[in-house]
Amino acid sequence: MALTSLSYGLLSLYTMLVRTMFYCLPQIMTCRSASTPPSIPRSEG
């Protein structure tokens, strides 16, 4: 069936996306907390 193959492909893609998101999220948070990117200006005062 093509439907099972499609669903399996979507499932693998979804799991890969979630896995990369969980791997990259802590790094992004630590990098952002360490130094703010120039795209997001920090209010100094």
Summary of the structure (lengths in Angstrom):
residues: 45
radius of gyration: 18.2
end to end distance: 63.1
largest distance: 63.1
contacts: 69
relative contact order: 0.08
helix: 73%
strand: 0%
